[in-house]
Amino acid sequence: MRWSPPLKNDTEYAGTTFSDRFLGSASTMSTERPAAEELRQGMTVEIVQEDADVRSTDEEPIHGEIGTVYGDDPDGPRVKLKSGVVGHVQSVVVDE
């Protein structure tokens, strides 16, 4: 199931944050991969580096702040982190 943002006139979510609505207070990362249109510059995300094998169990995910969102890709939204690393977003990291 894909997440879709609530309508602007949806009062059920008034006064809540992204993490309150979708991640809960105990979570540090979302469980579903976000779409590119949900990502913003400065958000902290977990990515798999673009030249890494996404099916490999040896690769450690990288956490960093988004510098540029390029768009959706079958491996996840393609982004460039502020550190310069390019990869595919696996999840959004919530700062607590």
GIRAFEN-V778193 format. One record per backbone hydrogen bond with DSSP energy under -0.5 kcal/mol. CO is the residue of the C=O (numbers start at 1). NH is the residue of the N-H. Records with the same first field share a line. If there is no record, write none. Layout:
# GIRAFEN-V778193
CO = NH  NH
This chain:
# GIRAFEN-V778193
7 = 10
9 = 11
10 = 13
11 = 14
13 = 16
17 = 21
18 = 22  23
19 = 23  24
24 = 27
28 = 94
34 = 77
35 = 38
36 = 39
40 = 43
43 = 45  66
44 = 93
45 = 47  64
46 = 90  91
47 = 49  62
48 = 88
49 = 52
52 = 54
53 = 56
62 = 47
64 = 45
65 = 82
66 = 42
68 = 70  80
71 = 78
73 = 76
77 = 79  89
78 = 70  71
79 = 87
80 = 67  68
81 = 84
85 = 81
86 = 50
87 = 79
88 = 48
91 = 46
92 = 30
93 = 95
